[in-house]
Amino acid sequence: MPKRLAFRMNLFPGNVAEYEKRHDEIFPDLVTALKEVGISDYSIWFDPEDHHLFAIMTVADDNRLSELPQKEVMKRWWSFMADIMATNTDASPIQIPLRQVFYLA
């Protein structure tokens, strides 16, 4: 059964317009890679009070999320985004997993 995952990231202040622009122009091969590993219904929300980004996605039963960090396009995207958000040493965004505490279908 597909499941939903949520996480939080941190955008540097003053970069929401640039973040949106870059996602409006997302690499087509990244979209393909995300879908190939089982991601669908992916959205990211912005909290202007603390510059947090909240992401939620649906992953297929046989999701292969662990493959993403090895993909060249993912590494290229991380490098492209690293100047506007908090990242790990490999340029991947720092992601704080969130636990679902309520859901109404």
C-alpha positions as CSV (number, residue, x, y, z in Angstrom):
1,M,0.0,0.0,0.0
2,P,1.4,3.5,-0.8
3,K,2.4,5.6,2.1
4,R,2.8,9.3,2.7
5,L,6.1,10.8,4.0
6,A,6.6,14.3,5.4
7,F,9.7,16.2,6.3
8,R,10.9,19.7,7.1
9,M,13.8,21.7,5.5
10,N,15.2,25.2,6.2
11,L,15.3,27.9,3.6
12,F,17.7,30.8,4.1
13,P,15.8,34.1,4.7
14,G,14.9,36.1,1.6
15,N,15.0,33.1,-0.8
16,V,11.4,32.0,-1.2
17,A,11.0,33.6,-4.6
18,E,14.2,32.0,-5.9
19,Y,13.2,28.7,-4.4
20,E,9.8,28.9,-6.2
21,K,11.5,29.9,-9.5
22,R,13.9,27.0,-9.4
23,H,11.1,24.6,-8.8
24,D,9.0,26.1,-11.6
25,E,12.0,25.2,-13.8
26,I,12.8,21.8,-12.2
27,F,15.1,19.6,-14.2
28,P,12.9,17.4,-16.4
29,D,15.3,14.5,-15.7
30,L,14.8,15.0,-12.0
31,V,11.1,14.7,-12.4
32,T,11.6,11.4,-14.2
33,A,14.0,10.2,-11.5
34,L,11.5,11.0,-8.7
35,K,8.8,9.1,-10.5
36,E,11.0,6.2,-11.2
37,V,11.7,5.6,-7.5
38,G,8.0,5.7,-6.7
39,I,7.3,9.3,-5.7
40,S,4.0,10.9,-6.5
41,D,1.7,13.6,-5.2
42,Y,4.7,15.6,-3.9
43,S,4.2,19.1,-2.6
44,I,6.3,21.6,-0.6
45,W,4.9,24.4,1.6
46,F,6.6,27.5,3.0
47,D,6.2,28.9,6.5
48,P,7.3,32.6,6.4
49,E,7.6,32.9,10.1
50,D,10.6,30.6,10.5
51,H,11.6,29.9,6.8
52,H,10.8,26.2,7.2
53,L,9.8,24.2,4.1
54,F,7.3,21.4,4.8
55,A,7.2,18.6,2.2
56,I,4.8,15.7,1.8
57,M,4.9,13.0,-0.8
58,T,3.3,9.7,-1.5
59,V,5.7,6.8,-2.2
60,A,4.7,3.5,-3.8
61,D,4.8,0.2,-2.0
62,D,8.0,-0.7,-3.7
63,N,9.6,2.8,-3.3
64,R,13.2,3.0,-4.1
65,L,14.0,6.3,-2.3
66,S,17.4,5.0,-1.3
67,E,18.5,5.1,-4.9
68,L,18.0,8.9,-5.2
69,P,21.3,10.0,-3.5
70,Q,23.3,7.9,-6.0
71,K,21.7,9.5,-9.1
72,E,23.7,12.2,-10.9
73,V,20.6,14.4,-11.5
74,M,19.9,14.3,-7.7
75,K,23.4,15.4,-6.9
76,R,23.2,18.1,-9.5
77,W,19.9,19.4,-8.1
78,W,21.3,19.4,-4.5
79,S,24.3,21.5,-5.7
80,F,22.0,23.8,-7.6
81,M,19.9,24.4,-4.4
82,A,22.7,24.5,-1.8
83,D,23.2,28.3,-1.9
84,I,19.6,29.0,-0.7
85,M,18.9,26.3,1.9
86,A,20.5,24.5,4.8
87,T,22.4,21.4,3.6
88,N,24.6,18.5,4.7
89,T,28.2,18.2,3.7
90,D,27.2,16.4,0.5
91,A,24.9,19.3,-0.5
92,S,21.8,17.3,0.2
93,P,19.2,19.3,2.1
94,I,19.0,18.8,5.8
95,Q,15.7,17.0,6.2
96,I,13.9,16.5,9.5
97,P,11.4,13.6,9.3
98,L,8.0,14.4,10.6
99,R,5.7,11.9,12.3
100,Q,2.0,11.9,11.4
101,V,-0.2,12.5,14.4
102,F,-3.6,12.9,12.6
103,Y,-5.1,12.1,9.3
104,L,-8.6,12.5,8.0
105,A,-9.4,10.8,4.7
